[in-house]
Structure formats: C-alpha cells, structure tokens
Amino acid sequence: MSEGQLNQQIQSILGDFGILLPEAVLIVSSFVLIILQLIFKDKNSTIKTTFSLFALGLIAMAVSATSISGSYFNGLLALTPVVGLAKPFFILITGVILLFPKGENLLKRGEYHFLLLMILLGAMLLIEVNNLLLAYLSLELISITSYILITFSFDRKGFEAGIKYLLFGAMASGLMLYGLSLIYGLTGTLQIDLIGEFISQQPDLGLWLPIAFVLFFVGIWFKLSLVPMHIWAPDAYEAGPTPVVAFISILPKVAVLIFFAQLTLSAHLVALSFDWKMVFAGLAVISMFVGNLSALNQSNAKRMMAYSSIAHSGMLVVGVIVGNAFGVQVMLFYAIVYGFMNLGAFYLIDVFQQQGFTKIQDLSGLGRQAPWMGISAVIIMIALAGLPPTGGFTAKLLMFTALWDYYQTEGNQYLIWLFGLGLLNTAISLFYYLKIPYYLFIHTSEEKKEINFTAKDGTIVAILVFLVLLSFFKADLLLNVLNQFNFAL
C-alpha cells in the first residue's frame, strides 16, 4: 500500500468516527455518572437519575442526527435501516427501567446507572457490527454487565443466581469463541459480508463450517434463553432485582435477534448444505413447550415470567427462520410489542413486591380493591397470551401469517409442524397467563389486604397499556413506521 493510499484510508477512518456520536455521548455520560457517584456516594439518587434521563435524551438526539445507512471503518460497521429503528427503542426501554418503583433503592448507587448504560452500549454496537469478533465483544459487554446486575439484590439467593448465570455464560462464551476461531480458519475472514461471499462461492464445505456456526450460535441461544441454554433464566429472573430482570428480558434479546437476522442474511447461510433453519425450528418448538409447560406450575410471578420469556423467544426466532423482508418486519413488530408487554408485567410485579405480595396467590382479591391496577394487569396478561384486543394478538397473527406464507413458498414439512405446534403452545399459555387475573378478581382471601398504587405508577402503567392496546386497534401506525425501512438487509 502506497503512502497516499494509507493517508486516504486514515482520513476515511477518521471521517467515519462521526457515525459513532451516539455511542460517544453514551460513554461520556457513563463516566460522568461515575464522578457523580464519587461525589454523592449512595444518596441523592434524584440527581443521578435525572442526569441519566437527560443523557438518554442526548443519545436519542445523536441517533436521529447520525442514522445514515452504509459501511464504515473499512467494513467493520454496517449501519442498516433497522439500526435507526432499534436504537430509539433501546433508549426508550432504558428510560422506563430507570422509573421502576424498586429501582429507587438501586438508583442511589451510581454503578447501577453506569451498568445499565453499558448494556445499552453493547446492544447498540451489536446491531451495527459487521465483524464476528466485534459482535462477540459486544455480546460479552452485555453479558458480563448482566451477571453483575443480577446480584444487585445483595442477598444469598441473588449471588447464587448470579454465579449460575455466570457459569452458563462462561461456557456459552467459550463455545462461541471456539466456533468463531473455526469460522476464521475455514473462511479466512471474520467480516460477515466476506464470509457470505465465501459461502456463496463454496457452499459445499462438508460439516466443519456448519459445526463452527452451531458453536457460534450457542452464544445466541444463551442470550435468547432458548433450550438447551435456558437453565439460568428461572433462577436469575426470580432472584434478580425486578428492574434488572425486566431490562435483560427485553434489550439483549431484541439486540441479539437483530444481529442474528442480519448475520443469517448477510452471510448467505441458506447457501450451506446444512439446513440451519430446521435446527432453529426444532429449538423454537422445544423452547415453546419447555417454557409454557414449566410455567403452568409456578407460584412466583417472576419465575413464571422467566419461563414465559423462554416461550416467547421460540416465537421470536420464527421471524428469523422466515428470513425474508416480511419475516424481519414482523419479528421487529413482535419484539417492540413484547417489550411493552414485558415492561408492563414486570412493573406491576415490582409494585406488588414492594408491598409484600411475592406469590401469585397473594394477589387474591386485590383487583377488586384497586380496579384500575387489576384491569391493567388483565390487559397485560391477555396480551402476553396473544388474545384480542391487544397487540399481542396482532403480533402473533402477523408471525403466523409470515410463517404460513413462507411455508407456501418453500413447502418444507417442518414449517407446517412449527406452525401447528406454535398454535398449540399459544393455547397452553392461556392456562398460566390467566392465573393472575383469576386471583386478582375471582379468588377471594380471608385476610384483608391493601395496596397503594401511586400516581406515578398509574401513569406509567397506563401509558404501557395504551401502547399495547394501540398496537391492536391501530396496528397500522407501527406497521407504517416499519414500512419506511428497507428490511432486505
């Protein structure tokens, strides 16, 4: 390379740094939060929370100013239209998490704000990388931060759940890194689009490349809590602080799904002789059954939501299996609605737990004492079950429509099995999602119970319920937003 070419390349790289303005604002804000923690110690949470929300606003402005599609840093980053949609959603989720009731104790610790922003940083980087090593590092940033946050309940149960989460995560990371090294050895590159070119030219590489990708996918299974990498989820969800659990049940999952969709399309994995879609279809079905059947006997609401999350992961993966523009669009619609539903569910669980109602049976009769809270809980639960008139029904209807259209095109028999068993699992989920409305309104309790539902709680829950209902009655609003983006990644 000549000196002129080198200078030109350096100038090009320096010019690309502007595209990382949102990430730069996020990193600077994180360090300011550490300084605020040194000044105010574990008190004056209002200042740190206000600054965090202000920083999220600045990051959102930076995203709107830099959301330009293209390839940057010699192909290391590839900004697609999906990135411009996903980043504002990630920022919104992070902002709501900072307003959770139980978070008031956590918010006194500046490390809590810092770690939440680090997960946000990892998610933002993960959806725009075009290099498997950078993807691995982004995923590790999310994972290691999540391990720490799960222990922020600061009790024995939380530490045990954190250790279990860490051990499973370490195993998944090791297998993922080994798969990554095999991919590099076989293809000579870690750049996703170049791997795609290699596969399209030499699709028949025996079993070694499929094995390498399966090992790499273990990390994806772990973050999505797909079977068999789901064992950490119930204990982590039950023992971890509710705001943290709500956060890791949404943000990392959606980020990994977007990365996975972009990887499968950009790397031309369909050209492999190995049918990876059939493997993921099998994992999706097993995850749905394990999640839904295990949730039936749960008495702890957070543990029930952990198994619910496993089942929903199986549904979300269907969008990647479909793999066309409509499939990715539907997957994003489902992911956004799922985010609102999960936030609402965990917010209500947090309100209940703050007042000593830790078991589902403890909720007996509370719906009649606080009707607005009870009705909100009913709407959130039937949305998670996929019943009308909620966005959960619209999301599942669109997902099954995309799967049916794909089956009509491809004709693979495992797709019709995925379709039928997916419908069956939707029916199974009714039995545990409707358990909470049953105890709130129908089941009676001999002891007198009271629950306080503050104006702040009512406002936040009302907004989330409104969004869940709006995505049914005016689903075209979100679909029109999604239609503005090109999902042929």
C-alpha positions as CSV (number, residue, x, y, z in Angstrom):
1,M,0.0,0.0,0.0
2,S,1.4,3.4,-1.0
3,E,1.7,6.3,1.4
4,G,-1.1,8.2,-0.5
5,Q,-3.4,5.2,-0.2
6,L,-2.5,4.9,3.5
7,N,-3.3,8.5,4.2
8,Q,-6.5,8.3,2.3
9,Q,-7.5,5.3,4.3
10,I,-6.7,7.0,7.6
11,Q,-8.7,10.1,6.6
12,S,-11.6,7.8,5.7
13,I,-11.5,6.1,9.1
14,L,-11.2,9.4,10.9
15,G,-14.2,10.7,9.0
16,D,-16.2,7.7,10.0
17,F,-16.0,8.5,13.7
18,G,-18.9,10.8,13.4
19,I,-21.2,7.9,12.9
20,L,-20.3,6.8,16.5
21,L,-21.6,10.0,18.0
22,P,-24.5,8.2,20.0
23,E,-22.0,5.7,21.4
24,A,-19.5,8.6,22.3
25,V,-22.3,10.5,24.1
26,L,-23.2,7.3,26.0
27,I,-19.6,6.6,27.1
28,V,-19.0,10.2,28.2
29,S,-22.3,10.2,30.1
30,S,-21.3,6.9,31.8
31,F,-18.1,8.4,33.1
32,V,-19.9,11.5,34.4
33,L,-22.2,9.1,36.3
34,I,-19.2,7.5,38.0
35,I,-17.9,11.0,39.0
36,L,-21.4,11.8,40.4
37,Q,-21.3,8.6,42.4
38,L,-17.9,9.6,43.9
39,I,-19.4,13.0,44.9
40,F,-22.8,11.9,46.2
41,K,-22.0,8.3,47.3
42,D,-25.1,6.2,47.8
43,K,-27.5,9.0,48.3
44,N,-29.2,11.8,46.3
45,S,-30.5,9.4,43.6
46,T,-32.6,12.1,42.0
47,I,-29.6,13.9,40.6
48,K,-28.1,10.7,39.1
49,T,-31.4,9.6,37.7
50,T,-32.2,13.0,36.2
51,F,-28.8,13.1,34.6
52,S,-29.3,9.6,33.3
53,L,-32.6,10.5,31.7
54,F,-31.0,13.7,30.3
55,A,-28.2,11.6,28.8
56,L,-30.7,9.3,27.2
57,G,-32.3,12.3,25.6
58,L,-28.9,13.4,24.2
59,I,-28.2,10.0,22.9
60,A,-31.6,9.9,21.1
61,M,-30.8,13.2,19.5
62,A,-27.4,11.9,18.4
63,V,-29.1,8.8,16.9
64,S,-31.5,11.0,14.9
65,A,-28.6,13.0,13.6
66,T,-26.4,10.1,12.6
67,S,-28.7,7.4,11.4
68,I,-27.1,7.1,7.9
69,S,-27.1,3.7,6.3
70,G,-23.8,2.5,4.9
71,S,-20.5,0.7,5.6
72,Y,-17.9,2.3,7.9
73,F,-14.4,1.7,9.3
74,N,-13.4,-0.4,6.3
75,G,-16.5,-2.6,6.6
76,L,-16.3,-3.2,10.4
77,L,-19.6,-1.5,11.0
78,A,-22.6,-1.7,8.7
79,L,-25.5,0.6,9.5
80,T,-28.8,-0.7,8.1
81,P,-32.2,0.9,8.3
82,V,-33.0,-1.4,11.2
83,V,-30.4,0.3,13.3
84,G,-32.2,3.6,13.0
85,L,-35.4,2.0,14.3
86,A,-33.9,-0.2,17.1
87,K,-31.7,2.4,18.8
88,P,-34.6,4.7,19.8
89,F,-36.5,1.7,21.1
90,F,-33.5,0.6,23.2
91,I,-33.2,4.1,24.6
92,L,-36.9,4.2,25.5
93,I,-36.7,0.9,27.3
94,T,-33.7,2.1,29.3
95,G,-35.6,5.2,30.3
96,V,-38.6,3.3,31.6
97,I,-36.4,0.9,33.6
98,L,-35.0,3.9,35.5
99,L,-38.5,4.8,36.6
100,F,-39.3,1.4,38.2
101,P,-40.5,1.5,41.8
102,K,-38.0,-0.9,43.3
103,G,-35.3,1.0,41.4
104,E,-35.4,3.8,43.9
105,N,-33.1,1.8,46.2
106,L,-30.9,0.7,43.3
107,L,-30.7,4.3,41.8
108,K,-28.8,5.5,44.9
109,R,-25.9,3.5,43.6
110,G,-24.2,5.2,40.7
111,E,-22.8,1.9,39.5
112,Y,-26.4,0.9,38.7
113,H,-26.8,3.7,36.2
114,F,-23.4,3.0,34.7
115,L,-24.1,-0.7,34.2
116,L,-27.5,-0.1,32.6
117,L,-25.8,2.3,30.1
118,M,-23.1,-0.3,29.4
119,I,-25.8,-2.9,28.4
120,L,-27.3,-0.2,26.2
121,L,-23.9,0.4,24.7
122,G,-23.4,-3.3,24.0
123,A,-26.8,-3.6,22.4
124,M,-26.3,-0.5,20.2
125,L,-22.9,-1.8,19.0
126,L,-24.2,-5.4,18.5
127,I,-26.8,-4.4,15.9
128,E,-24.4,-2.5,13.7
129,V,-21.2,-4.6,13.7
130,N,-20.1,-6.4,10.5
131,N,-17.4,-8.4,12.2
132,L,-17.8,-11.6,14.3
133,L,-15.1,-10.6,16.7
134,L,-16.7,-7.2,17.4
135,A,-20.0,-9.0,17.7
136,Y,-18.5,-11.3,20.3
137,L,-17.0,-8.4,22.3
138,S,-20.4,-6.5,22.2
139,L,-22.2,-9.6,23.4
140,E,-19.7,-10.1,26.2
141,L,-20.2,-6.4,27.3
142,I,-23.9,-7.1,27.6
143,S,-23.3,-10.5,29.3
144,I,-20.7,-9.5,31.9
145,T,-22.7,-6.4,32.9
146,S,-25.8,-8.6,33.2
147,Y,-24.0,-11.0,35.5
148,I,-23.2,-8.1,37.9
149,L,-26.6,-6.5,37.8
150,I,-28.4,-9.8,38.7
151,T,-26.5,-9.8,42.0
152,F,-27.8,-6.2,42.9
153,S,-30.4,-7.6,45.2
154,F,-27.4,-8.2,47.5
155,D,-28.7,-11.4,49.2
156,R,-27.6,-15.0,49.1
157,K,-30.2,-16.0,46.6
158,G,-29.1,-13.3,44.2
159,F,-25.5,-14.2,44.5
160,E,-26.3,-17.9,43.8
161,A,-28.3,-16.9,40.7
162,G,-25.5,-14.6,39.5
163,I,-23.0,-17.4,39.8
164,K,-25.2,-19.8,37.9
165,Y,-25.8,-17.1,35.2
166,L,-22.0,-16.5,35.1
167,L,-21.1,-20.2,34.8
168,F,-23.5,-20.9,31.9
169,G,-22.5,-17.6,30.3
170,A,-18.8,-18.6,30.5
171,M,-19.5,-22.0,28.9
172,A,-21.5,-20.3,26.1
173,S,-18.8,-17.7,25.5
174,G,-16.1,-20.4,25.3
175,L,-18.1,-22.4,22.8
176,M,-18.9,-19.3,20.8
177,L,-15.3,-18.2,20.7
178,Y,-14.2,-21.7,19.6
179,G,-16.8,-21.6,16.8
180,L,-15.6,-18.1,15.8
181,S,-12.0,-19.4,15.5
182,L,-13.1,-22.3,13.3
183,I,-15.1,-19.9,11.1
184,Y,-11.9,-17.8,10.7
185,G,-9.8,-20.8,10.0
186,L,-12.2,-22.1,7.3
187,T,-13.1,-18.8,5.6
188,G,-10.0,-16.7,6.3
189,T,-12.1,-13.7,7.5
190,L,-14.3,-12.6,10.3
191,Q,-16.1,-9.9,8.3
192,I,-19.7,-11.1,7.8
193,D,-20.2,-9.9,4.3
194,L,-16.9,-11.5,3.2
195,I,-18.0,-14.8,4.9
196,G,-21.2,-14.5,2.8
197,E,-19.1,-14.2,-0.4
198,F,-17.0,-17.2,0.6
199,I,-20.1,-19.3,1.3
200,S,-21.9,-18.3,-1.9
201,Q,-18.8,-19.4,-3.9
202,Q,-18.1,-22.6,-1.9
203,P,-21.3,-23.7,-0.2
204,D,-20.3,-27.4,0.0
205,L,-17.7,-27.4,2.7
206,G,-18.7,-30.6,4.5
207,L,-19.7,-30.5,8.1
208,W,-16.9,-28.3,9.5
209,L,-18.4,-24.9,8.7
210,P,-21.9,-25.8,9.9
211,I,-20.4,-27.1,13.1
212,A,-18.4,-23.9,13.5
213,F,-21.6,-21.9,13.1
214,V,-23.5,-24.1,15.5
215,L,-20.8,-23.4,18.2
216,F,-21.0,-19.7,17.5
217,F,-24.8,-19.9,17.7
218,V,-24.6,-21.2,21.3
219,G,-24.0,-17.7,22.5
220,I,-27.1,-16.6,20.7
221,W,-29.1,-19.4,22.2
222,F,-27.8,-18.4,25.7
223,K,-28.9,-14.7,25.3
224,L,-32.2,-15.7,23.9
225,S,-32.6,-18.3,26.7
226,L,-33.5,-20.9,24.1
227,V,-33.4,-24.6,25.1
228,P,-31.0,-26.1,26.0
229,M,-29.2,-22.8,27.1
230,H,-32.2,-21.7,29.2
231,I,-31.4,-23.2,32.6
232,W,-30.0,-20.0,34.0
233,A,-33.2,-17.9,33.3
234,P,-35.7,-19.0,36.1
235,D,-33.2,-18.6,39.0
236,A,-31.8,-15.3,37.6
237,Y,-35.3,-13.9,37.0
238,E,-36.6,-14.9,40.4
239,A,-33.6,-13.7,42.4
240,G,-32.5,-10.6,40.5
241,P,-33.9,-7.1,41.1
242,T,-37.1,-6.7,39.1
243,P,-36.0,-3.7,37.1
244,V,-32.8,-5.5,36.1
245,V,-34.8,-8.6,35.1
246,A,-37.2,-6.6,33.0
247,F,-34.2,-4.9,31.3
248,I,-32.3,-8.1,30.4
249,S,-35.6,-9.8,29.3
250,I,-36.0,-7.2,26.6
251,L,-32.9,-5.3,25.5
252,P,-30.3,-8.0,25.0
253,K,-32.9,-10.3,23.4
254,V,-34.0,-7.8,20.8
255,A,-30.4,-6.8,20.0
256,V,-29.3,-10.4,19.6
257,L,-32.4,-11.1,17.3
258,I,-31.5,-8.2,15.0
259,F,-27.8,-9.3,14.9
260,F,-28.9,-12.9,14.2
261,A,-31.2,-11.8,11.4
262,Q,-28.5,-9.7,9.8
263,L,-25.9,-12.4,10.2
264,T,-28.0,-15.1,8.5
265,L,-28.9,-12.9,5.6
266,S,-25.5,-11.2,5.1
267,A,-23.5,-14.4,5.5
268,H,-25.8,-16.3,3.0
269,L,-26.2,-19.2,5.4
270,V,-29.1,-20.5,3.2
271,A,-26.4,-21.5,0.7
272,L,-24.9,-24.0,3.1
273,S,-25.7,-27.7,2.5
274,F,-26.6,-27.8,6.3
275,D,-30.3,-26.7,6.9
276,W,-29.8,-24.5,10.0
277,K,-33.4,-23.3,9.7
278,M,-34.7,-26.8,10.6
279,V,-32.4,-26.8,13.7
280,F,-33.7,-23.5,14.8
281,A,-37.3,-24.5,14.1
282,G,-36.8,-27.6,16.3
283,L,-35.3,-25.4,19.1
284,A,-38.2,-22.9,18.8
285,V,-40.8,-25.7,19.3
286,I,-38.9,-27.3,22.2
287,S,-38.4,-23.8,23.8
288,M,-42.1,-23.1,23.5
289,F,-43.1,-26.4,25.1
290,V,-40.5,-26.2,27.9
291,G,-41.4,-22.6,28.6
292,N,-45.1,-22.9,28.6
293,L,-45.4,-26.3,30.3
294,S,-42.9,-25.3,33.0
295,A,-44.8,-22.0,33.7
296,L,-48.0,-23.9,34.5
297,N,-46.9,-24.9,38.0
298,Q,-45.1,-21.7,39.0
299,S,-46.3,-19.8,42.1
300,N,-43.7,-17.0,41.8
301,A,-44.7,-14.4,39.2
302,K,-41.1,-13.6,38.2
303,R,-40.3,-17.2,37.8
304,M,-43.4,-17.7,35.7
305,M,-42.3,-14.7,33.5
306,A,-38.9,-16.4,33.1
307,Y,-40.5,-19.4,31.5
308,S,-42.8,-17.1,29.6
309,S,-39.7,-15.4,28.2
310,I,-38.3,-18.8,27.0
311,A,-41.5,-19.5,25.2
312,H,-41.6,-16.0,23.6
313,S,-38.0,-16.5,22.4
314,G,-39.2,-19.5,20.5
315,M,-41.9,-17.4,18.8
316,L,-39.5,-14.5,18.0
317,V,-37.0,-16.9,16.3
318,V,-39.7,-17.8,13.8
319,G,-39.2,-14.3,12.2
320,V,-35.5,-15.2,11.6
321,I,-36.4,-18.6,10.3
322,V,-38.8,-17.0,7.7
323,G,-35.8,-14.8,6.9
324,N,-37.4,-12.6,4.2
325,A,-38.2,-8.8,4.4
326,F,-41.7,-9.6,5.8
327,G,-40.4,-12.0,8.4
328,V,-37.9,-9.5,9.7
329,Q,-40.5,-6.8,9.8
330,V,-42.9,-9.0,11.7
331,M,-40.1,-10.0,14.1
332,L,-39.5,-6.4,14.9
333,F,-43.2,-5.7,15.3
334,Y,-43.4,-8.6,17.7
335,A,-40.3,-7.6,19.6
336,I,-41.5,-4.0,20.1
337,V,-44.9,-5.1,21.3
338,Y,-43.3,-7.8,23.5
339,G,-41.1,-5.1,25.0
340,F,-44.1,-3.0,26.1
341,M,-45.9,-6.1,27.4
342,N,-43.0,-7.3,29.4
343,L,-42.3,-3.8,30.8
344,G,-45.9,-3.6,32.0
345,A,-45.9,-7.1,33.5
346,F,-42.6,-6.5,35.4
347,Y,-43.7,-3.0,36.5
348,L,-46.8,-4.4,38.1
349,I,-44.9,-7.3,39.7
350,D,-42.5,-4.7,41.1
351,V,-45.4,-2.7,42.6
352,F,-46.8,-5.9,44.1
353,Q,-43.4,-7.0,45.6
354,Q,-42.8,-3.6,47.1
355,Q,-45.9,-4.1,49.2
356,G,-45.1,-7.7,50.2
357,F,-47.1,-9.6,47.6
358,T,-44.4,-12.0,46.3
359,K,-46.6,-15.1,45.3
360,I,-49.3,-15.2,42.7
361,Q,-51.7,-16.5,45.4
362,D,-51.0,-13.3,47.5
363,L,-52.8,-11.3,44.8
364,S,-56.2,-12.8,45.8
365,G,-58.9,-10.1,45.8
366,L,-56.5,-7.2,45.1
367,G,-58.1,-6.5,41.7
368,R,-61.4,-5.5,43.4
369,Q,-59.6,-3.2,45.8
370,A,-57.6,-1.4,43.1
371,P,-59.7,-1.9,39.9
372,W,-57.5,0.2,37.6
373,M,-54.4,-1.8,38.6
374,G,-56.4,-5.0,38.2
375,I,-57.7,-4.2,34.8
376,S,-54.2,-3.1,33.7
377,A,-52.9,-6.5,34.8
378,V,-55.6,-8.3,33.0
379,I,-54.8,-6.4,29.7
380,I,-51.1,-7.1,30.0
381,M,-51.7,-10.8,30.7
382,I,-54.1,-11.4,27.8
383,A,-51.6,-9.5,25.6
384,L,-48.8,-11.9,26.6
385,A,-51.2,-14.8,25.9
386,G,-51.9,-13.4,22.4
387,L,-55.6,-12.6,22.8
388,P,-57.5,-9.7,21.3
389,P,-58.0,-6.8,21.7
390,T,-54.2,-6.4,22.4
391,G,-51.0,-6.0,20.4
392,G,-50.0,-9.5,21.5
393,F,-52.7,-10.9,19.3
394,T,-51.7,-8.7,16.3
395,A,-48.0,-9.8,16.7
396,K,-48.8,-13.5,16.8
397,L,-51.2,-13.2,13.9
398,L,-48.6,-11.5,11.8
399,M,-45.9,-14.0,12.8
400,F,-48.1,-17.0,11.9
401,T,-49.1,-15.2,8.7
402,A,-45.4,-14.8,7.7
403,L,-44.7,-18.4,8.6
404,W,-47.6,-19.7,6.5
405,D,-46.6,-17.6,3.5
406,Y,-43.1,-18.9,3.8
407,Y,-44.4,-22.5,4.0
408,Q,-46.5,-21.9,0.9
409,T,-43.3,-20.7,-0.9
410,E,-40.8,-23.3,0.4
411,G,-43.0,-26.3,1.2
412,N,-40.7,-27.7,3.9
413,Q,-42.7,-30.1,6.1
414,Y,-41.0,-28.9,9.3
415,L,-42.5,-25.4,8.8
416,I,-46.1,-26.8,9.0
417,W,-45.1,-28.6,12.2
418,L,-43.7,-25.3,13.5
419,F,-47.0,-23.6,12.6
420,G,-49.3,-26.2,14.2
421,L,-47.2,-26.6,17.4
422,G,-46.9,-22.9,17.7
423,L,-50.7,-22.5,17.7
424,L,-50.9,-25.3,20.3
425,N,-48.4,-23.5,22.6
426,T,-50.4,-20.3,22.3
427,A,-53.4,-22.3,23.7
428,I,-51.3,-23.8,26.5
429,S,-50.0,-20.3,27.6
430,L,-53.6,-19.3,28.4
431,F,-53.7,-21.5,31.5
432,Y,-50.9,-19.7,33.3
433,Y,-51.3,-16.1,32.0
434,L,-54.9,-16.1,33.1
435,K,-54.0,-17.3,36.5
436,I,-53.1,-13.8,37.6
437,P,-56.5,-12.3,36.5
438,Y,-58.2,-15.2,38.3
439,Y,-56.5,-14.5,41.6
440,L,-57.0,-10.7,41.2
441,F,-60.7,-10.7,40.6
442,I,-62.3,-14.2,41.3
443,H,-60.3,-15.9,44.0
444,T,-61.1,-14.5,47.5
445,S,-58.9,-14.1,50.5
446,E,-59.9,-14.3,54.2
447,E,-57.4,-11.7,55.3
448,K,-57.9,-8.0,54.5
449,K,-55.3,-6.7,52.0
450,E,-54.5,-3.2,50.9
451,I,-52.3,-2.0,48.0
452,N,-51.1,1.5,47.2
453,F,-51.0,2.5,43.6
454,T,-49.3,5.9,43.3
455,A,-50.0,8.5,40.6
456,K,-46.6,7.8,39.0
457,D,-47.3,4.0,38.9
458,G,-50.7,4.6,37.4
459,T,-49.3,7.0,34.7
460,I,-46.5,4.6,33.6
461,V,-48.8,1.5,33.6
462,A,-51.5,3.5,31.7
463,I,-49.0,4.5,29.0
464,L,-47.8,0.9,28.6
465,V,-51.3,-0.5,28.5
466,F,-52.3,2.2,26.0
467,L,-49.4,1.2,23.7
468,V,-50.4,-2.4,24.0
469,L,-54.0,-1.6,23.0
470,L,-52.9,0.8,20.3
471,S,-50.8,-1.9,18.6
472,F,-54.1,-3.8,18.1
473,F,-56.6,-1.1,17.3
474,K,-54.1,1.0,15.2
475,A,-51.6,-1.6,14.3
476,D,-51.1,0.2,11.0
477,L,-49.4,3.0,12.8
478,L,-46.4,0.8,13.8
479,L,-46.6,-1.1,10.6
480,N,-46.4,2.2,8.6
481,V,-43.3,3.1,10.6
482,L,-41.7,-0.3,9.9
483,N,-42.7,0.0,6.2
484,Q,-40.5,3.1,5.9
485,F,-37.4,0.9,6.5
486,N,-35.9,-1.5,4.0
487,F,-35.7,-4.9,5.7
488,A,-33.9,-6.6,2.8
489,L,-30.8,-6.4,5.0
